[in-house]
Amino acid sequence: MDKLRKHYYPVYFLIPALFFYIVLKVIPTGANFVTAFTNWSYQRFEFVGLLNFRIQLSDRQMLAAFSNTLIFTVITTFGKMVFGMLLAMLVQKKRMTTGYTRTVFYAPSVVNNVAVGIAFLSILHPATGLLNRGLAVIGITGPAWLTNPNLSIFSVCMVEIWKWTGYCALFLLAGLQSISNDYYEAAAIDGANAWNKFWNVTFPMMRPAINSIFILNLISGLFVFEMPMALRTPGYVATTVQRQILQYMSNGRYGLASAGTLMWSAITVTIALVNYRQITRKEVEV
């Protein structure tokens, strides 16, 4: 008995964490799954099968949210990675200001989204914003960056890229610093120029870091919620899936909100797994 008790002694330490995980994660997830197939409110609980899913696939507002979310994900994912790579290669140079430069680039990523939203609300204001005033100096009339249906989602993308590029840069910088200088010396002996060194040495050797940051950016883009809300973009021009789900809940359509959460989570997992499988396969091939 004593031996059995000693064998399971470490399990006792898991019980409190396991309890909170079940109460705060497993049970709500299971309840959300059940609610997705019902027309539920505080007054009634009616099973409706797949009706909630069919409603969302025909809801113009939700379809617009799907489109905006995918546009946001594609632009921000590649934007953060491209500019992050450029910054990583810039700060890799050993200079006296390198530590200060890295801190400056990383700083926006630790700033709260609400604070970023307030700052860019003033910068992008159509009448008094710093950006439009700067454009007016050179004779250009600036648009309504956050309320124009054709520009709103792209303005949100721009702010998101500004906020997280430094974080991606430091992530990629770690990959850059792991590459031995011997590879570059061998490439130089073969007559490779700067582009050849990047494409044939830097990029393949950094593939693990690039793959990791790509998946992180992809998932965060698909679940975007805070930035459009912080920038106070009108829901009809820059609505996202998470924002539309919140709208369903605000209207008391809890079953519809649960169905949206379940459906978008499945889509996100599928996209992430497909991309992860493809990039890891290429990583092995390299």
C-alpha positions as CSV (number, residue, x, y, z in Angstrom):
1,M,0.0,0.0,0.0
2,D,2.8,2.4,0.9
3,K,4.6,1.6,-2.4
4,L,1.4,2.3,-4.3
5,R,0.9,5.6,-2.4
6,K,4.4,6.7,-3.2
7,H,4.0,5.7,-6.9
8,Y,0.9,8.0,-7.3
9,Y,2.2,10.7,-5.0
10,P,3.1,13.1,-7.9
11,V,-0.4,12.8,-9.2
12,Y,-1.8,14.5,-6.1
13,F,-0.1,17.8,-7.2
14,L,-2.0,17.7,-10.5
15,I,-5.4,17.4,-8.9
16,P,-6.0,21.2,-8.2
17,A,-4.8,22.2,-11.7
18,L,-6.8,19.4,-13.3
19,F,-9.9,20.5,-11.4
20,F,-9.7,24.1,-12.6
21,Y,-8.9,23.0,-16.1
22,I,-12.1,20.8,-16.2
23,V,-14.3,23.5,-14.6
24,L,-13.0,26.4,-16.7
25,K,-12.1,24.7,-20.0
26,V,-13.6,21.3,-20.5
27,I,-17.1,21.9,-19.2
28,P,-17.6,25.3,-21.0
29,T,-16.3,23.7,-24.3
30,G,-18.7,20.9,-24.0
31,A,-21.6,23.3,-23.2
32,N,-20.7,25.4,-26.2
33,F,-20.8,22.3,-28.4
34,V,-24.2,21.4,-27.2
35,T,-25.5,24.9,-27.4
36,A,-24.4,25.2,-31.0
37,F,-27.3,22.9,-32.0
38,T,-30.0,24.7,-30.0
39,N,-32.0,27.9,-30.1
40,W,-31.2,28.8,-26.6
41,S,-32.0,31.8,-24.5
42,Y,-32.7,32.3,-20.8
43,Q,-36.4,31.6,-21.5
44,R,-36.1,28.5,-23.7
45,F,-33.8,25.7,-24.8
46,E,-34.9,24.1,-28.2
47,F,-32.9,21.7,-30.3
48,V,-32.7,22.9,-33.9
49,G,-30.0,20.6,-35.4
50,L,-27.8,22.3,-38.0
51,L,-30.1,25.3,-38.4
52,N,-27.6,27.7,-36.7
53,F,-24.9,26.7,-39.1
54,R,-27.1,27.2,-42.2
55,I,-28.2,30.6,-40.9
56,Q,-24.6,31.7,-40.6
57,L,-23.7,30.5,-44.1
58,S,-26.5,32.6,-45.5
59,D,-25.9,35.7,-43.2
60,R,-24.4,38.5,-45.3
61,Q,-22.9,40.1,-42.2
62,M,-21.2,36.8,-41.2
63,L,-20.0,36.2,-44.8
64,A,-18.5,39.8,-44.8
65,A,-16.8,38.9,-41.5
66,F,-15.3,35.7,-43.0
67,S,-14.0,37.8,-45.9
68,N,-12.5,40.5,-43.7
69,T,-10.9,38.1,-41.3
70,L,-9.2,36.2,-44.2
71,I,-8.0,39.4,-45.8
72,F,-6.7,40.6,-42.4
73,T,-4.9,37.2,-41.8
74,V,-3.2,37.1,-45.1
75,I,-2.0,40.7,-45.1
76,T,-0.8,40.8,-41.5
77,T,0.8,37.4,-41.5
78,F,3.0,38.1,-44.5
79,G,3.4,41.8,-43.6
80,K,4.7,41.1,-40.2
81,M,7.1,38.4,-41.5
82,V,8.5,40.4,-44.3
83,F,9.1,43.6,-42.3
84,G,10.2,41.4,-39.3
85,M,12.8,39.8,-41.5
86,L,14.1,43.2,-42.7
87,L,14.3,44.5,-39.1
88,A,16.0,41.3,-38.0
89,M,18.7,41.6,-40.6
90,L,19.1,45.3,-39.8
91,V,19.6,44.8,-36.1
92,Q,21.8,41.7,-36.6
93,K,24.7,44.1,-37.5
94,K,26.9,44.6,-34.5
95,R,26.7,48.3,-33.6
96,M,26.8,50.3,-30.4
97,T,23.1,51.0,-30.7
98,T,22.0,47.5,-31.3
99,G,20.5,46.9,-27.8
100,Y,18.7,50.2,-27.9
101,T,17.4,49.5,-31.4
102,R,16.0,46.1,-30.4
103,T,14.2,47.6,-27.5
104,V,12.6,50.2,-29.6
105,F,11.5,47.7,-32.2
106,Y,10.1,45.4,-29.5
107,A,8.3,48.0,-27.4
108,P,5.1,48.3,-29.5
109,S,4.3,44.6,-28.9
110,V,4.0,45.1,-25.1
111,V,1.7,48.1,-25.4
112,N,-1.9,47.4,-24.7
113,N,-4.2,47.2,-27.8
114,V,-6.5,49.8,-26.3
115,A,-3.6,52.3,-25.9
116,V,-2.5,51.5,-29.5
117,G,-6.1,52.1,-30.7
118,I,-6.3,55.5,-28.9
119,A,-3.0,56.6,-30.4
120,F,-3.9,55.6,-33.9
121,L,-7.4,57.1,-33.6
122,S,-5.8,60.5,-33.4
123,I,-3.2,59.7,-36.0
124,L,-5.7,58.5,-38.6
125,H,-8.5,61.0,-37.8
126,P,-9.7,62.3,-41.2
127,A,-9.7,66.0,-40.2
128,T,-7.2,66.5,-37.5
129,G,-5.1,63.3,-37.7
130,L,-1.3,63.6,-38.1
131,L,-1.3,61.4,-41.2
132,N,-3.8,63.5,-43.2
133,R,-2.2,66.7,-42.1
134,G,1.1,65.5,-43.4
135,L,-0.5,64.6,-46.7
136,A,-2.2,68.0,-46.9
137,V,1.2,69.6,-46.7
138,I,2.1,68.0,-50.1
139,G,-1.3,68.8,-51.6
140,I,-3.0,65.4,-51.0
141,T,-6.4,65.1,-49.4
142,G,-6.3,62.2,-47.0
143,P,-9.2,59.7,-46.9
144,A,-11.3,58.5,-43.9
145,W,-8.9,55.7,-43.0
146,L,-11.1,54.0,-40.4
147,T,-14.6,54.6,-41.8
148,N,-14.1,54.2,-45.6
149,P,-15.4,50.8,-46.5
150,N,-12.6,50.3,-49.1
151,L,-9.8,51.3,-46.6
152,S,-10.9,50.4,-43.1
153,I,-9.7,46.8,-43.0
154,F,-6.4,47.7,-44.6
155,S,-5.9,50.5,-42.0
156,V,-6.5,47.9,-39.2
157,C,-3.9,45.7,-40.9
158,M,-1.4,48.5,-41.0
159,V,-1.7,49.1,-37.3
160,E,-1.5,45.4,-36.5
161,I,1.7,45.1,-38.6
162,W,3.2,48.1,-36.9
163,K,2.5,46.6,-33.4
164,W,3.8,43.1,-34.0
165,T,6.6,43.5,-36.5
166,G,9.2,44.1,-33.8
167,Y,8.1,40.9,-32.0
168,C,8.5,38.9,-35.2
169,A,11.8,40.5,-35.8
170,L,13.3,39.3,-32.5
171,F,11.9,35.9,-33.1
172,L,13.5,35.7,-36.5
173,L,16.7,37.3,-35.2
174,A,17.2,34.3,-33.0
175,G,17.1,32.2,-36.1
176,L,19.6,34.4,-37.9
177,Q,22.1,34.2,-35.1
178,S,21.9,30.4,-35.1
179,I,23.4,30.3,-38.6
180,S,27.1,29.7,-38.6
181,N,29.2,32.2,-40.6
182,D,31.0,29.3,-42.3
183,Y,28.0,28.9,-44.7
184,Y,28.3,32.5,-45.8
185,E,32.1,32.2,-46.3
186,A,31.6,29.1,-48.4
187,A,28.9,30.8,-50.5
188,A,31.2,33.8,-51.0
189,I,34.0,31.5,-52.2
190,D,31.5,30.1,-54.8
191,G,30.8,33.7,-56.0
192,A,27.4,34.2,-54.4
193,N,26.0,37.7,-54.2
194,A,23.9,39.1,-51.3
195,W,20.6,37.7,-52.8
196,N,22.1,34.3,-53.4
197,K,23.3,34.1,-49.9
198,F,19.9,35.0,-48.5
199,W,17.9,32.7,-50.8
200,N,20.2,29.7,-50.6
201,V,21.7,30.0,-47.1
202,T,19.7,32.3,-44.8
203,F,16.2,31.3,-45.8
204,P,16.6,27.5,-45.8
205,M,18.5,27.6,-42.5
206,M,15.9,29.8,-40.9
207,R,13.0,27.7,-42.0
208,P,12.2,26.3,-38.5
209,A,11.9,29.9,-37.0
210,I,10.0,31.1,-40.0
211,N,7.6,28.2,-39.8
212,S,6.9,28.8,-36.1
213,I,6.3,32.5,-36.4
214,F,4.1,31.9,-39.5
215,I,1.8,29.5,-37.6
216,L,1.6,31.9,-34.7
217,N,0.7,34.9,-36.9
218,L,-1.8,32.8,-38.8
219,I,-3.7,31.7,-35.8
220,S,-3.7,35.2,-34.2
221,G,-4.9,36.7,-37.4
222,L,-7.8,34.2,-37.7
223,F,-8.9,35.0,-34.2
224,V,-8.5,38.8,-34.4
225,F,-10.8,40.7,-32.2
226,E,-9.2,43.5,-30.1
227,M,-7.6,45.7,-32.8
228,P,-10.7,46.5,-34.8
229,M,-12.6,47.2,-31.6
230,A,-9.8,49.4,-30.2
231,L,-9.8,51.4,-33.4
232,R,-13.6,51.8,-33.2
233,T,-14.1,50.8,-36.8
234,P,-17.8,50.7,-37.7
235,G,-19.0,47.1,-37.7
236,Y,-20.3,47.2,-41.2
237,V,-17.0,48.0,-42.8
238,A,-14.4,46.1,-40.7
239,T,-16.4,43.4,-38.9
240,T,-14.5,40.2,-38.1
241,V,-15.7,36.7,-37.2
242,Q,-15.1,37.2,-33.5
243,R,-16.8,40.6,-33.5
244,Q,-19.8,39.2,-35.3
245,I,-20.0,36.4,-32.7
246,L,-20.1,39.0,-30.0
247,Q,-22.9,40.7,-31.9
248,Y,-24.9,37.5,-31.9
249,M,-24.4,37.2,-28.1
250,S,-25.4,40.9,-27.6
251,N,-28.6,40.2,-29.4
252,G,-29.4,37.2,-27.2
253,R,-28.8,34.6,-30.0
254,Y,-26.6,32.4,-27.9
255,G,-27.0,29.2,-30.0
256,L,-26.0,31.1,-33.1
257,A,-22.9,32.5,-31.3
258,S,-21.9,29.1,-30.1
259,A,-22.3,27.7,-33.6
260,G,-20.1,30.5,-35.0
261,T,-17.4,29.8,-32.4
262,L,-17.5,26.0,-33.1
263,M,-17.5,26.5,-36.9
264,W,-14.7,29.1,-37.0
265,S,-12.6,27.0,-34.5
266,A,-12.9,24.0,-36.8
267,I,-11.9,26.2,-39.8
268,T,-8.9,27.7,-38.0
269,V,-7.6,24.3,-36.8
270,T,-8.0,22.9,-40.4
271,I,-6.1,25.8,-41.9
272,A,-3.4,25.7,-39.3
273,L,-2.9,21.9,-39.6
274,V,-2.8,22.0,-43.4
275,N,-0.2,24.8,-43.4
276,Y,1.8,23.2,-40.6
277,R,1.9,19.9,-42.5
278,Q,3.0,21.6,-45.7
279,I,5.7,23.7,-44.1
280,T,7.1,20.9,-42.0
281,R,7.3,18.7,-45.0
282,K,9.3,21.3,-46.9
283,E,11.5,21.7,-43.8
284,V,12.3,18.0,-43.8
285,E,13.0,18.1,-47.6
286,V,15.5,20.9,-47.1
